[in-house]
Amino acid sequence: MENYKVTLIKGDGIGPEIADAVVEIFKCANVPIEWEEAYAGLESSEKRGNVLPEETLDSIKRNKVALKSPTTTPVGKGHKSVNVTIRKKLDLFANVRPAKSLPGVKTRFDNVDLLIVRENVEDTYAGIEYYQTPDVAECLKIITRQGSTAVARYGFELARTLGRKRVTCVHKANIHKLTDGLFLECFQEVAKDFPEIQADDIIVDNVCMQLVSKPEQFDMLVLPNLYGDIVSDLCAGIVGGLGVAPGGNISNDLAVFEAVHGSAPDIAGKGLANPIALLLSAIQMLRHLKLLSHAHRIETALRLTLAAGIKTRDLGGNCSTQEFTKGIISNIPVEIESDPLKTPMMEKQQVPPMASDAAAEPKATNNVNWKCDGIDIFVQSKGLPKMTESFENFTLTTISNRGTKVYPGTMPDILLVDWFTCRFTADGEFGDTEIARLLQHVTALGYEWTHVEKLFSKDGAIMYTKAQGE
Ligand code: NAI
């Protein structure tokens, strides 16, 4: 049988302990995989001076498949998350996270079998953030037609392959009308190509409430990045916690499988880590590599072990990582026969599609009838800026603060911060030269501008939001 080469990143904290458990189980199950170890994370940064060495990315690109243990990311400072960087650098645009009840893992709900497909590179996770004043920070939420279409299409293809019946788009398009509105629009457009699958949508706060009340009602969820991150952890909680939640990051030709949980520094090195999440991720990886019977045998061993009450402490058991690993190894069946406990994570023994199977490249809309009506200039100001009413072609239409109109009209009784949006619309044509002159004028008035946005309209419809009260 062909030997597959797979990149293995052992990561930080409990990462090496759970990675070693998977390697041992795979060895005992005679899985035809040769591991190529590569480095990433805090320890890599300290020992090799690089949190994500280029050789690690090269190894993933060469082998096409990687298994990654969690890495530590400092909060509020330091390097960007290694995960986010890997996802973005390799364009791993879909994150597939199954949440399925396991035998012997006591939870409030039985028979949960959810599949979550999260957009993985856009949204606020594009990581575009700026301080606008010393007291105001800004993050741009980027949602694109191509990215949203790609993840929706991958989700529906996966549903079709696995025989799932219903796909639900999760969003907040009632508030984020343009960004989440675009995500939903793309989902609905793609759904038309999958008439046999029920497609619907739900607002993210509602889905959270529904999931913690009646999770069995959902089949598959497709979400933008930030909601996907949060909701998939919630789903992990429903089926037994972070210790049992696997995931795979998929691009057109690469795949990186990883546990949902982090590096758990609080229990690192104590033999307490639960390897299930990484093991289930590795099983997902085996299906991706079409090693179906190996996937099935190892998953069966895991389910038999749990059903026998052999568990780590986080699941209410008293086994160490090593003891639990040995338990699984002792349960690996030689052949797969009918077994009451064998319920694979992805219920059909079918290979999940590669993203490249998910049909044509989504097309960008062209810019016909796309017109710039004016600009928003964001300025620093202690109190309402004394802005010019008109300048050349431009007329000041509104000034707003944190999205609420504060001029013209009565000043609302709200907290004002030192960052105002001055909206100028233009009569007639204008270009960069006119914008530059307006900016220089604003500077001459004594205001530091921090950010400029163009106000576009398409076929006469405005493609930007109005301020509250505008
Ligand atoms: P965490 O997931 O590492 O830990 C949360 C809690 O769950 C802790 O009490 C931990 O002991 C427990 N836990 C997690 N995995 C477990 C396992 N396999 N077995 C038993 N108990 C487990 O989240 P936290 O503490 O917020 O983050 C720690 C570090 O991990 C941070 O630096 C964070 O940035 C990083 N992180 C990395 C991820 C990745 O590489 N995929 C994902 C999430 C966080």
Boltz pocket constraint, residues with backbone or C-beta under 6 A from the ligand:
constraints:
  - pocket:
      binder: B
      contacts: [[A, 14], [A, 69], [A, 70], [A, 71], [A, 72], [A, 73], [A, 74], [A, 83], [A, 242], [A, 243], [A, 258], [A, 259], [A, 260], [A, 261], [A, 262], [A, 263], [A, 264], [A, 265], [A, 266], [A, 267], [A, 272], [A, 273], [A, 274], [A, 275], [A, 276], [A, 277], [A, 314]]
      max_distance: 6.0
